Amino acid sequence: KIEISRDSGVTWQTINASANSTTSGGSSSWIVTGPASVKCVVRVTDNSNALFTDKSDAVFSIAAPLVPIANAGRDTTLCKGKSTLIGTAAQATSTYSWTSVPAGFVSSVANPVINPAVSTVYYLTVSMGALTAKDTVIVNVSSVTINLPDNMPACIGKSYSIGVTAQNGFSYSWSSLPTGFTSSVAMPSITPIQKTVYYLSAKNNSTGCIGTDSIIVNADSCTARGYGIYLYPNPAASVINLDGFLLTRHWQKLEVYDMQKRLVMPDTDLRGLTSVTVNVQNLLTGMYFVRVTNFFGASNFWIIWTPACAGKTGDSWHGI
């Protein structure tokens, strides 16, 4: 019989219990199995007389068979715009193939760099000859979005709130140009004395992802003629006109109310306009309030008369 030892002859395992030297021609073969060892020896014994035995003079090794190993890495969360590695170091004699869902990513590198725009599942196939192994990794993409207005008008010496509504789990940081303003409040109060750019950074404390945005605050004295509003004609026969002012910087909407303070016409959107004409010919004869409201909620008011009140003189008072 033929035996093998994996511990230099301390213990033995039979690998061929009835080897016949006549039929084998002095050789024998077997399927090598584990476990692996570097202290292997073989022993041959005559089944009819155990005194006749011999073992190999030198030890030999049995190594673990090479098989492909696929390790795509651990599932993770990545901030949008950031890059990371997936997979592990290359295994000798192996080839690699990556695909993804959503589709679009392919690679033959063992541990490629990725920069996904959306959450993505990456699929890895490792091949070694006819053998293959597969694995997947999920990379979730997180982002922080801030939407501040591009700009806003402001009057020097007045205070305004800017920013966003605070969210649990977020921290906030403000700075400015010119420098001098800082805050850790999501929606701080500012009192600008000149044109200023305010920068906001919001951080998701659980993911570490950061979003940024800025707003330009155009501060001036608010006394220039360009801010005056001129309404005519008054009395009005069919239309009223407003002009002589920079609507694009301040004024948002126009409303018309009767003397019982009821809105009698749909709002007129003033944003982006430098003058406007409003049709009032469908109003009943009488007196009406005309109100224009600015970015900050402050208003200018006029009393206008319809044709039946011709001969009267229009009046106004101002909320700014």
C-alpha positions as CSV (number, residue, x, y, z in Angstrom):
1,K,0.0,0.0,0.0
2,I,1.0,3.6,-0.4
3,E,0.5,6.3,2.3
4,I,1.1,10.0,2.6
5,S,2.0,12.1,5.6
6,R,1.6,15.8,5.7
7,D,3.5,16.3,8.9
8,S,6.9,14.7,8.1
9,G,5.8,11.2,9.1
10,V,3.9,11.8,12.4
11,T,0.6,10.7,11.0
12,W,-0.3,8.8,7.8
13,Q,-3.1,8.6,5.3
14,T,-3.6,5.7,2.9
15,I,-3.8,6.8,-0.7
16,N,-3.6,3.4,-2.4
17,A,-4.4,0.3,-0.2
18,S,-3.7,-2.3,-2.8
19,A,-1.0,-1.0,-5.2
20,N,0.5,-3.9,-7.3
21,S,4.1,-3.4,-8.3
22,T,3.6,-5.9,-11.1
23,T,0.7,-4.2,-12.8
24,S,1.9,-0.7,-11.9
25,G,5.4,-1.2,-13.3
26,G,6.8,0.4,-10.1
27,S,4.7,3.5,-10.2
28,S,1.4,4.7,-8.9
29,S,-0.7,7.8,-9.4
30,W,-3.5,9.4,-7.4
31,I,-5.6,12.5,-7.3
32,V,-4.0,15.0,-5.0
33,T,-6.3,16.5,-2.4
34,G,-6.0,18.9,0.4
35,P,-5.0,20.1,2.9
36,A,-2.0,21.8,1.6
37,S,1.4,21.2,3.3
38,V,5.1,21.7,2.9
39,K,6.0,18.7,5.0
40,C,4.8,15.8,2.8
41,V,6.4,12.4,2.6
42,V,5.2,9.1,1.1
43,R,5.6,5.5,2.4
44,V,5.3,2.2,0.6
45,T,4.6,-1.0,2.6
46,D,4.3,-4.7,1.5
47,N,0.8,-5.8,2.4
48,S,2.0,-9.4,3.0
49,N,4.9,-8.4,5.2
50,A,4.8,-5.0,7.0
51,L,8.5,-5.3,7.7
52,F,9.2,-4.4,4.1
53,T,8.6,-0.7,4.0
54,D,10.3,2.4,2.8
55,K,9.5,6.2,2.7
56,S,10.7,9.1,0.7
57,D,14.0,10.7,1.8
58,A,12.9,14.3,1.3
59,V,9.7,16.2,2.0
60,F,7.7,17.7,-0.8
61,S,4.9,20.3,-0.9
62,I,1.2,20.1,-1.8
63,A,-0.1,23.6,-2.7
64,A,-3.7,24.8,-2.7
65,P,-5.1,24.9,-6.3
66,L,-5.3,28.3,-7.9
67,V,-8.9,29.5,-8.3
68,P,-10.2,32.9,-9.3
69,I,-11.2,35.1,-6.4
70,A,-13.8,38.0,-7.0
71,N,-13.9,40.7,-4.4
72,A,-15.6,43.9,-5.6
73,G,-15.2,45.6,-2.2
74,R,-17.6,46.8,0.4
75,D,-20.8,48.7,-0.3
76,T,-20.2,52.4,0.3
77,T,-21.7,55.9,0.0
78,L,-19.9,58.5,-2.1
79,C,-20.4,62.2,-2.3
80,K,-21.4,63.4,-5.7
81,G,-18.4,64.5,-7.7
82,K,-15.9,62.4,-5.7
83,S,-13.9,59.4,-6.8
84,T,-13.0,56.1,-5.2
85,L,-11.5,52.7,-5.9
86,I,-13.5,49.5,-6.1
87,G,-12.2,45.9,-6.2
88,T,-8.9,44.7,-4.8
89,A,-5.3,44.1,-6.0
90,A,-4.9,42.0,-9.1
91,Q,-4.5,38.2,-8.7
92,A,-1.8,36.6,-10.9
93,T,-3.1,34.7,-14.0
94,S,-6.6,36.2,-13.5
95,T,-8.5,38.5,-15.9
96,Y,-11.1,41.1,-14.8
97,S,-14.3,42.4,-16.3
98,W,-16.5,45.2,-14.8
99,T,-19.9,46.3,-15.9
100,S,-22.5,48.4,-14.1
101,V,-26.2,49.2,-13.7
102,P,-27.1,51.9,-14.8
103,A,-25.0,50.8,-17.8
104,G,-22.0,52.8,-19.0
105,F,-19.1,51.6,-17.0
106,V,-16.7,49.0,-18.2
107,S,-13.2,48.1,-17.1
108,S,-10.6,45.3,-17.3
109,V,-8.7,46.7,-14.3
110,A,-8.8,44.8,-11.0
111,N,-9.4,47.9,-8.9
112,P,-10.6,50.7,-11.1
113,V,-11.3,54.3,-10.1
114,I,-15.0,55.3,-10.3
115,N,-16.8,58.6,-10.2
116,P,-20.5,57.8,-10.5
117,A,-23.1,60.6,-11.0
118,V,-25.9,58.4,-9.5
119,S,-26.1,55.4,-7.2
120,T,-24.7,52.5,-9.2
121,V,-24.3,48.7,-8.8
122,Y,-20.9,47.4,-10.2
123,Y,-20.6,43.8,-11.3
124,L,-17.1,42.0,-11.3
125,T,-16.3,38.8,-13.1
126,V,-12.8,37.3,-12.5
127,S,-11.7,34.5,-14.9
128,M,-8.8,32.0,-14.6
129,G,-8.9,29.7,-17.6
130,A,-12.3,28.0,-17.5
131,L,-12.9,29.0,-13.9
132,T,-14.8,32.2,-13.1
133,A,-15.9,34.0,-9.9
134,K,-18.3,36.9,-9.5
135,D,-19.1,39.7,-7.0
136,T,-21.0,43.0,-6.9
137,V,-20.6,46.3,-5.0
138,I,-23.2,49.0,-4.5
139,V,-22.0,52.6,-4.5
140,N,-24.7,55.0,-3.3
141,V,-24.2,58.7,-4.4
142,S,-25.2,61.4,-1.9
143,S,-25.4,65.1,-2.6
144,V,-26.4,68.3,-0.8
145,T,-28.3,70.8,-2.9
146,I,-28.7,74.5,-2.0
147,N,-30.8,76.9,-4.0
148,L,-30.2,80.5,-3.2
149,P,-31.4,83.4,-5.5
150,D,-28.7,84.7,-7.7
151,N,-29.1,88.2,-6.3
152,M,-31.3,90.4,-4.3
153,P,-31.7,94.2,-3.8
154,A,-31.2,95.7,-0.4
155,C,-31.3,99.1,1.2
156,I,-28.3,100.2,3.2
157,G,-29.0,100.2,7.0
158,K,-31.9,97.7,6.7
159,S,-31.7,94.1,7.9
160,Y,-32.7,91.1,5.8
161,S,-32.8,87.3,6.2
162,I,-31.0,85.2,3.6
163,G,-30.3,81.5,3.4
164,V,-32.3,78.2,3.6
165,T,-34.5,76.4,6.1
166,A,-32.3,74.5,8.6
167,Q,-32.4,70.7,8.3
168,N,-31.7,68.2,11.2
169,G,-28.3,66.6,10.8
170,F,-26.8,69.5,8.8
171,S,-24.3,72.1,9.7
172,Y,-24.0,75.5,8.0
173,S,-21.2,78.0,7.4
174,W,-21.4,81.5,5.9
175,S,-18.6,83.8,4.6
176,S,-18.6,86.9,2.5
177,L,-16.8,89.0,0.0
178,P,-15.8,91.7,1.0
179,T,-14.8,89.7,4.1
180,G,-16.2,90.4,7.5
181,F,-19.4,88.3,7.7
182,T,-19.5,84.8,9.2
183,S,-22.4,82.7,10.6
184,S,-23.2,79.1,11.4
185,V,-27.0,79.7,11.1
186,A,-28.9,78.4,8.1
187,M,-30.8,81.6,7.7
188,P,-28.9,84.5,9.2
189,S,-29.8,88.2,9.3
190,I,-27.6,90.6,7.4
191,T,-27.3,94.4,7.3
192,P,-25.3,95.1,4.2
193,I,-23.5,98.5,3.7
194,Q,-22.3,97.8,0.2
195,K,-22.6,95.2,-2.6
196,T,-21.7,91.9,-1.0
197,V,-21.4,88.3,-2.1
198,Y,-22.5,85.8,0.6
199,Y,-21.3,82.2,0.4
200,L,-23.1,79.3,2.1
201,S,-21.7,75.9,2.7
202,A,-24.1,73.1,4.0
203,K,-22.7,69.8,5.3
204,N,-24.6,66.6,5.8
205,N,-23.0,65.4,9.0
206,S,-23.9,61.7,8.4
207,T,-22.3,61.4,4.9
208,G,-19.8,64.3,5.1
209,C,-21.2,65.6,1.8
210,I,-21.1,69.4,1.2
211,G,-23.2,71.7,-1.0
212,T,-22.4,75.3,-1.7
213,D,-24.1,78.3,-3.2
214,S,-23.9,82.1,-3.1
215,I,-26.1,85.1,-3.4
216,I,-25.1,88.7,-4.5
217,V,-26.8,91.4,-2.3
218,N,-26.9,94.7,-4.2
219,A,-27.0,97.3,-1.4
220,D,-27.5,101.0,-2.0
221,S,-29.2,104.0,-0.5
222,C,-32.6,103.3,-2.2
223,T,-33.1,107.1,-2.7
224,A,-32.1,107.4,-6.4
225,R,-34.8,108.6,-8.9
226,G,-34.7,105.1,-10.5
227,Y,-36.6,103.7,-7.6
228,G,-39.5,106.2,-8.0
229,I,-42.8,104.8,-9.3
230,Y,-45.1,107.0,-11.6
231,L,-48.7,106.0,-12.1
232,Y,-50.8,107.7,-14.8
233,P,-53.4,108.7,-15.9
234,N,-55.4,109.2,-12.8
235,P,-58.4,109.3,-13.2
236,A,-58.1,106.3,-15.5
237,A,-60.4,105.7,-18.5
238,S,-59.3,102.2,-19.6
239,V,-55.7,101.6,-18.5
240,I,-53.1,102.7,-16.0
241,N,-49.4,102.9,-16.7
242,L,-46.4,102.5,-14.3
243,D,-42.9,103.4,-15.3
244,G,-39.9,105.6,-14.3
245,F,-38.4,102.9,-12.1
246,L,-36.2,99.9,-12.3
247,L,-38.7,97.1,-11.8
248,T,-36.1,94.4,-12.3
249,R,-34.4,95.2,-9.0
250,H,-37.3,95.7,-6.6
251,W,-40.9,95.3,-7.7
252,Q,-42.6,91.9,-7.8
253,K,-46.3,92.3,-8.4
254,L,-49.2,94.8,-8.8
255,E,-52.7,94.3,-7.2
256,V,-55.9,96.3,-7.4
257,Y,-58.4,96.4,-4.5
258,D,-61.7,98.1,-4.0
259,M,-62.4,100.3,-1.0
260,Q,-63.6,97.2,1.0
261,K,-60.0,95.8,0.5
262,R,-61.2,93.1,-1.8
263,L,-58.9,92.0,-4.6
264,V,-60.7,92.8,-7.9
265,M,-58.2,91.9,-10.5
266,P,-55.6,89.1,-10.9
267,D,-52.1,89.9,-9.8
268,T,-49.8,91.5,-12.5
269,D,-46.3,90.0,-12.4
270,L,-43.8,92.9,-12.5
271,R,-40.6,90.9,-12.4
272,G,-38.2,91.7,-15.2
273,L,-40.2,94.7,-16.5
274,T,-39.2,98.3,-16.8
275,S,-42.7,99.5,-17.4
276,V,-46.2,98.0,-17.4
277,T,-49.7,98.9,-18.7
278,V,-52.7,97.5,-16.8
279,N,-56.2,97.3,-18.3
280,V,-58.8,98.6,-15.8
281,Q,-61.7,99.2,-18.2
282,N,-63.7,96.3,-16.7
283,L,-63.7,97.8,-13.2
284,L,-66.9,99.3,-11.9
285,T,-66.8,103.1,-11.5
286,G,-65.4,104.3,-8.2
287,M,-62.2,104.5,-6.2
288,Y,-59.6,101.7,-6.0
289,F,-56.4,101.0,-4.3
290,V,-53.4,100.1,-6.5
291,R,-50.6,98.3,-4.7
292,V,-47.2,97.3,-5.9
293,T,-45.1,95.0,-3.6
294,N,-41.4,94.6,-3.6
295,F,-38.9,91.7,-2.9
296,F,-39.1,92.4,0.8
297,G,-42.9,92.6,1.2
298,A,-43.0,96.4,1.5
299,S,-45.5,98.2,-0.7
300,N,-46.5,101.5,-2.5
301,F,-50.2,102.4,-2.7
302,W,-52.2,104.7,-4.9
303,I,-55.9,105.7,-4.9
304,I,-57.2,105.8,-8.5
305,W,-60.5,107.0,-9.9
306,T,-62.5,105.4,-12.7
307,P,-64.2,107.5,-15.5
308,A,-67.3,108.3,-13.5
309,C,-65.1,110.2,-11.0
310,A,-63.4,112.3,-13.7
311,G,-62.3,115.7,-12.4
312,K,-60.9,114.3,-9.2
313,T,-57.1,114.4,-8.6
314,G,-55.3,111.1,-7.8
315,D,-53.5,110.7,-4.5
316,S,-50.9,108.3,-3.2
317,W,-48.9,107.3,-0.2
318,H,-45.9,105.1,0.1
319,G,-44.8,102.1,2.0
320,I,-41.2,102.5,1.2
